[in-house]
């Protein structure tokens, strides 16, 4: 995968999308409304996990002087988490690492040819995508750590929906005939619709 210009704290992560609030911002635990997504990365993808670790280390070095008074504090909150430990009851996180990326700004969502995806039903939880993430240090309310900023999303392929609304195509069969008031449902039409 060829990536465009990257800073040391930015990574394009191939992953499966989960908890994808990428079309409308949502408040989590009463906080500001943000766009967010959980990026699920198989533990077997050691190359991607190494890139993420390298970007997190770069973000620590960057924040050391800007946020933390010249030294890296102990017990930092880190964004990369183990699905087997933090989500043991969710089979989609089994044998995977994950991180939650957020942004106040809407991500651009594109297809494999970098053409905009405009229909929310065309990209969501369960789909496989490349997600650009920028890692940065924070110090707020006594908490210090590295956060994951959500950039943009490139859908790579459709996956089985993890949650949320299904598409109309998966709910309905095509109806033959015209909308002319004739009984197209046959015996399946309820009396009140006849």
Secondary structure, DSSP 8 states (H G I E B T S, - for coil): ----S--TTEEEEEEEEEEEEEEEEEESTT--EEEEEEEEEETT-HHHHHHHHHHHHHHHHHHHHHTSTTS--SS-B-S-EEHHHHTTT-GGGTTEEEEEEEESS---EE-TTS-B---GGGS-TT-EEEEEEEEEEEEETTEEEEEEEEEEEEEEE-----SS---HHHH-----S-SSSS--SGGGS-GGG-
